[in-house]
């Protein structure tokens, strides 16, 4: 392991606020000013964007990848998964080359997607339960460590004994700290015997979403015995921020918390969190929404309605609207296309619609964080946050259309919920019997005749 990851806090937070500015750097990667965010990936790619689009049309500086997303976990256990044997040059790492991620972008690897699907089986002393493309299975601590050794991300998140979104019971809480500490020791041992030529991997330690006193032994051990191996913190619940030991409070805090929109994001920045994963960006894109909010935003309106957080591009309001998504927006989408075109693409179910919306929405978030950092630097963040909260609706508009097709792990489902998508295929046994008994249609038969004989079904 290496201490190549550097995080410097700019100045000292004011006595009545916790938000802070920081500078995250790693050799060979573009430095990141915090607070900032990392893009959510699906099987190594930011949804709707190819890697060249990511580099040419966005300002994304880091990507979060989940090990349960990797295809080799979908297959029966193998001694040497294909990705572990992927050919690389001396200055490359396997995961980065496998997903074709640009060299200057920071790459973070965690065990589970964010937000994860609630797994059916409970965690054990040596494993956590995950969901792959083929269903639920367990991920052993040793296998996760081996993935870190072979794939060499810039940052790897320690495995936590936490089953999102369930609240742990009393008996479960007693085990959480011990298991998480044991898995963290496994990670240190597995990555600590690498040669000096191996690319450095920074380890972020989990802060469990339980009371500080319930995990004090675990955190005290990290502080007193393993502090040299802790490069940062992973936060699963905003209420657990107070549990971070003061001697290690200066380390970067990476949030895997629930953030449904920008209001909650600002609240968590005010608590001192530094880096975020924001699934609501992709959710807005999938819903056909174009983000429109800015920070701190316009003066709060004296009457309702408040400005919305996004435009629903499915709305027929935009059929003939040839203005950009946002006036004076400098993203590729707004500079080259207009609202009517985006609406047409959505209506025609063209994939380009979601590509253009994804580019625009990430541009909005990039500017949002730039303005947040400027506000913290001016010491006006709390005032600006109040203006934003009073200026914009807290909820995104309800979209009027359908999004792109979802994978199973992207759909939150329960035992009593109906299918999200209609059944695409049906049994043909009854139709086969009818067709065997039906006379063959003549060459001049029309659609109605074919339907009457059972050879076709009319689509309206």
PESULUR-V212224 format. One record per pair of residues at least 6 apart in sequence whose C-alpha atoms are under 7 Angstrom apart, sorted by the first residue. I is the first residue (numbers start at 1). J is the second residue. Records with the same first field share a line. If there is no record, write none. Layout:
I: J / J
This chain:
1: 191 / 192 / 194 / 200 / 201
2: 200 / 201 / 202
4: 26 / 27 / 200
5: 25 / 26 / 202
6: 24 / 25 / 26
7: 22 / 23 / 24 / 25 / 251 / 252
8: 22 / 23 / 24
9: 21 / 22 / 23
10: 21 / 22
13: 19 / 20
17: 270
18: 270 / 271 / 272
19: 269 / 270 / 271 / 272
20: 272 / 376
21: 34 / 35 / 373
22: 33 / 34 / 35
23: 31 / 32 / 33 / 34
24: 31 / 32 / 33
25: 31 / 32
28: 104
29: 103 / 104 / 105 / 106
30: 61 / 104 / 105
34: 274 / 275
35: 274 / 275 / 369 / 373
36: 274 / 275 / 276 / 369
37: 275 / 276 / 277
38: 62 / 63 / 64 / 276 / 277
39: 46 / 60 / 62 / 63 / 64 / 277
40: 46 / 63 / 64 / 277 / 279
41: 47 / 63 / 64 / 65
42: 69
43: 69 / 70
44: 65 / 99
45: 99
48: 354 / 355 / 358
49: 355
51: 100 / 101
57: 332 / 359
58: 359 / 362 / 363
59: 366
61: 105 / 106
62: 105 / 106 / 107
63: 106 / 107 / 108
64: 107 / 108 / 109
65: 108 / 109 / 110
66: 109 / 110 / 111 / 112 / 113
67: 109 / 110 / 111 / 112
68: 111 / 112 / 130 / 131 / 132
69: 132
72: 81
73: 132
74: 132 / 133 / 134
84: 150
86: 94
88: 94
93: 151 / 152
94: 151 / 152
95: 151 / 152 / 153
106: 154
107: 153 / 154 / 155
108: 153 / 154 / 155 / 156
109: 153 / 155 / 156 / 157
110: 156 / 157
111: 159
112: 130
114: 256
116: 164
117: 409 / 412
118: 163 / 164 / 165
119: 129 / 130 / 131 / 136
121: 129
122: 129
123: 129 / 161
125: 179
126: 140 / 141
127: 138 / 139 / 140 / 141
128: 138 / 139 / 140
129: 136 / 137 / 138 / 139
130: 136 / 137 / 138 / 139
131: 137
141: 183
145: 187 / 190
148: 156
149: 191
152: 199 / 201
153: 201
154: 200 / 201 / 202
155: 201 / 202 / 203
156: 201 / 202 / 203 / 204
157: 203 / 204 / 205
158: 184 / 203 / 204 / 205 / 206
159: 180 / 183
160: 180 / 206
161: 176 / 179 / 180
177: 215 / 218
178: 218
181: 218
202: 231
203: 229 / 230 / 231 / 232
204: 230 / 231 / 232 / 233 / 234
205: 230 / 232 / 233 / 234
206: 233 / 234 / 235
207: 233 / 234 / 235 / 236 / 240
208: 236
209: 236 / 237 / 240
210: 240
211: 240
212: 240 / 243
219: 245
231: 251
232: 251 / 252 / 253
233: 251 / 252 / 253 / 254
234: 253 / 254 / 255 / 256
235: 253 / 254 / 255 / 256 / 257
236: 255 / 256 / 257
237: 257
238: 257 / 268
252: 274
253: 273 / 274 / 275
254: 273 / 274 / 275 / 276
255: 273 / 275 / 276 / 277
256: 276 / 277
259: 265 / 278
260: 280
261: 280
263: 389 / 394
266: 385
281: 361
285: 354 / 357 / 358
286: 354 / 403 / 404
287: 399 / 402 / 403
288: 312 / 313 / 314 / 399 / 403
289: 310 / 311 / 312 / 313
290: 310 / 311 / 312 / 313 / 357 / 361
291: 309 / 310 / 311 / 361 / 364
292: 309 / 310 / 311 / 326
293: 309 / 310
294: 368
295: 368 / 371 / 372 / 388
296: 384 / 385 / 387 / 388
297: 388 / 391
298: 391
299: 387 / 391
300: 387 / 390 / 391
301: 391
306: 391 / 392 / 393
307: 391 / 392 / 393
308: 392 / 393
309: 392 / 393 / 396
310: 396 / 397
312: 397 / 399
313: 342 / 343
314: 343 / 346 / 399 / 400 / 401
315: 400
318: 339 / 340 / 343
319: 340 / 343
320: 340
321: 339 / 340
322: 338 / 339 / 340
323: 338 / 339
324: 334 / 337 / 338 / 339
325: 334 / 338 / 339
326: 334
331: 360 / 363
333: 356 / 359 / 360
342: 353
345: 352 / 353
346: 353
375: 381
434: 454
435: 454 / 455
438: 453
450: 456
451: 457 / 458
